[in-house]
């Protein structure tokens, strides 16, 4: 049974919090100041590095619990912690599979994932997430899955992310979500990633902006971002509304 008084109080506090400009400025300063220390690399989930902000993982957990997806598709595997995170929530639900995609699944990471107790809920595909062969494999695996959650966290260039959104968004049905990670690149100082092919004006947030102009099935769920304050996904929580 919902405690409406508690929920309404929270909603009001979140609304007022987002009107607190000094707090939002402080949050921005904290994000930029902690970034050089690779803050998101400091955490693990059930033994494997997750390389995410804890606030974002709480939000993902809420979405998984609310939508109860049959399949979670993740582009970008890295060290495997996110796959284990998703599969652990699905394990508690007693339902669903996780499909991870990466252009290069390193041997030691693959072994660590395969040896994890939750690997039973995981399948991995090695290849570029925008390669037609990979897309075909993913769509084949997703066949007959009614509810799909899509987590995009691979190459962060505008072109790549936009291609992912166009390729995989048809798999997400009304009420489902696409989470686009690292949209914060657009909000960070220019040249924050000198050794990477992405930067301001060429990143996941710019891809989301273009995608939403051409696809009216999705809208940004600002309620998620508003309550987090600290997130790598500003404007990146996309809810399917049609």
C-alpha positions in Angstrom: 0.0 0.0 0.0 1.4 3.4 -1.0 2.0 6.1 1.6 0.7 9.1 -0.4 1.7 11.6 2.3 5.3 10.3 2.1 5.3 10.3 -1.7 3.9 13.8 -2.0 6.4 15.1 0.5 9.2 13.6 -1.6 7.8 15.1 -4.8 7.6 18.5 -3.3 11.2 18.3 -1.9 12.5 17.2 -5.3 10.7 20.1 -7.0 12.1 22.6 -4.5 15.5 21.1 -4.7 15.6 21.7 -8.4 14.8 25.3 -7.9 17.9 25.6 -5.6 20.3 27.1 -8.1 23.3 27.3 -5.6 22.8 23.5 -4.9 22.7 22.7 -8.6 25.8 24.8 -9.2 27.6 23.0 -6.3 26.5 19.7 -7.8 28.0 20.7 -11.2 31.2 21.8 -9.5 31.4 18.5 -7.6 30.9 16.5 -10.7 33.6 18.3 -12.7 36.0 18.3 -9.8 35.7 14.6 -9.0 35.9 13.5 -12.7 39.7 13.6 -12.9 39.9 11.0 -10.1 37.7 8.6 -12.2 35.1 8.6 -9.5 32.8 6.2 -11.3 35.6 3.6 -11.4 35.7 3.2 -7.6 32.8 0.8 -7.2 32.0 -2.9 -7.7 28.8 -4.8 -7.8 28.9 -8.4 -6.4 32.6 -8.6 -7.0 33.1 -7.0 -10.4 33.9 -3.3 -11.3 30.7 -1.6 -12.4 32.2 1.8 -13.7 29.0 3.7 -13.0 27.8 6.4 -10.6 25.9 4.8 -7.6 23.1 7.3 -8.1 22.5 6.0 -11.7 22.5 2.4 -10.6 19.8 3.2 -8.0 17.7 4.7 -10.8 18.3 1.7 -13.1 17.2 -0.6 -10.2 14.0 1.4 -9.8 13.3 1.1 -13.6 13.9 -2.6 -13.6 11.6 -3.2 -10.7 8.9 -1.0 -12.1 9.0 -2.3 -15.7 10.0 -5.9 -15.0 11.7 -6.4 -18.4 12.0 -9.8 -20.1 15.3 -8.7 -21.5 17.9 -6.0 -20.7 20.2 -5.2 -23.6 23.5 -3.5 -22.7 25.9 -2.1 -25.3 29.3 -1.8 -23.6 30.4 -4.6 -21.3 33.8 -3.3 -20.0 34.6 -5.3 -16.8 31.2 -6.8 -16.5 29.8 -5.2 -13.3 26.8 -3.7 -15.0 25.8 -7.1 -16.5 26.0 -8.6 -13.0 24.0 -5.7 -11.6 21.2 -6.1 -14.1 21.1 -9.9 -13.7 21.1 -9.6 -9.9 17.9 -7.5 -9.9 16.3 -9.8 -12.4 17.3 -12.7 -10.2 15.4 -11.2 -7.3 12.4 -10.8 -9.7 12.9 -14.4 -10.8 12.5 -13.3 -14.4 14.4 -12.1 -17.4 17.8 -12.3 -19.3 20.6 -9.8 -19.9 22.3 -9.5 -23.3 25.7 -7.7 -23.3 27.4 -6.4 -26.5 31.0 -5.2 -26.8 33.3 -4.8 -29.7 36.2 -6.3 -27.6 35.4 -8.6 -24.7 38.8 -9.1 -23.1 39.6 -12.6 -22.1 40.1 -11.9 -18.3 36.8 -10.0 -18.2 34.9 -12.7 -20.1 36.3 -15.4 -17.7 35.3 -13.3 -14.6 31.7 -12.9 -16.0 31.4 -16.5 -17.0 32.5 -17.7 -13.6 30.1 -15.5 -11.7 27.0 -17.2 -10.1 24.7 -14.9 -12.0 26.1 -15.8 -15.5 23.1 -18.1 -15.9 21.0 -15.0 -16.8 23.6 -13.5 -19.2 24.5 -13.9 -22.9 27.3 -11.9 -24.6 27.8 -10.9 -28.2 31.3 -9.8 -29.3 31.1 -7.2 -32.1 30.2 -3.6 -32.8 26.7 -2.7 -31.6 26.1 -0.9 -34.9 27.4 -3.7 -37.1 24.5 -5.1 -39.2 25.5 -8.6 -38.2 25.4 -7.7 -34.5 22.1 -6.0 -34.9 20.7 -9.1 -36.6 21.9 -11.3 -33.7 20.5 -9.0 -31.1 17.1 -8.8 -32.8 17.0 -12.6 -33.2 17.7 -13.0 -29.4 15.1 -10.4 -28.6 12.4 -12.1 -30.6 9.2 -12.8 -28.6 10.5 -10.7 -25.7 7.7 -8.3 -25.0 9.3 -5.9 -22.5 12.9 -4.8 -23.2 15.1 -2.3 -21.4 18.0 -0.8 -23.4 21.2 0.5 -21.8 23.6 2.3 -24.2 27.1 2.7 -22.9 29.6 1.9 -25.6 31.3 4.3 -28.0 30.1 7.8 -27.0 30.3 9.7 -30.4 27.2 11.3 -31.8 27.1 9.1 -34.9 27.5 5.8 -33.0 24.9 6.5 -30.3 22.4 7.8 -32.9 22.9 4.7 -34.9 22.3 2.6 -31.8 19.1 4.5 -31.0 17.8 4.1 -34.5 18.7 0.4 -34.7 17.4 -0.7 -31.3 14.6 1.7 -30.3 12.0 -0.4 -32.2 12.6 -3.2 -29.7 11.3 -1.0 -26.8 7.5 -1.0 -26.3 5.3 1.6 -24.6 6.2 2.0 -21.0 9.7 0.8 -21.5 13.0 2.8 -21.3 16.2 3.5 -23.1 19.0 4.8 -20.9 21.7 6.7 -22.7 24.8 7.0 -20.5 27.5 9.7 -20.5 25.2 12.4 -21.9 27.1 14.6 -19.3 29.9 15.0 -21.9 28.0 17.8 -23.5 27.9 19.7 -20.1 31.5 19.3 -19.2 34.4 21.7 -20.1 35.6 21.3 -23.7 38.5 19.0 -24.3 37.7 17.0 -21.1 38.5 13.9 -23.2 41.6 14.7 -25.1 42.4 11.1 -26.0 38.8 10.2 -27.1 36.8 10.8 -30.3 34.0 12.5 -28.4 33.7 16.0 -26.9 31.2 18.9 -26.8 28.8 18.9 -29.8 29.8 15.2 -30.5 28.4 13.0 -27.8 25.4 11.0 -26.5 23.4 14.0 -25.6 23.7 15.5 -29.0 22.6 12.1 -30.4 19.6 12.0 -28.1 18.6 15.5 -29.2 18.6 14.5 -32.9 16.9 11.2 -32.2 14.0 12.8 -30.4 13.4 15.2 -33.3 12.8 12.3 -35.6 11.2 9.8 -33.2 8.1 10.8 -31.3 7.7 7.5 -29.5 10.1 8.6 -26.8 10.4 11.5 -24.4 12.9 12.5 -21.7 11.8 11.4 -18.2 13.0 14.4 -16.3 11.6 13.1 -13.0 14.5 10.6 -12.8 17.2 13.2 -13.4 15.6 15.7 -11.1 15.7 13.5 -8.1 19.2 12.2 -8.7 21.0 15.6 -9.2 24.3 13.6 -9.6 24.1 11.6 -12.9 26.1 10.7 -15.9 22.8 10.6 -17.9 21.3 14.1 -18.0 18.5 14.1 -20.6 19.4 10.4 -21.1 16.4 8.6 -19.5 14.1 8.1 -22.4 10.6 6.7 -21.8 8.6 5.1 -24.6 5.2 6.8 -24.7 3.7 5.2 -27.9 
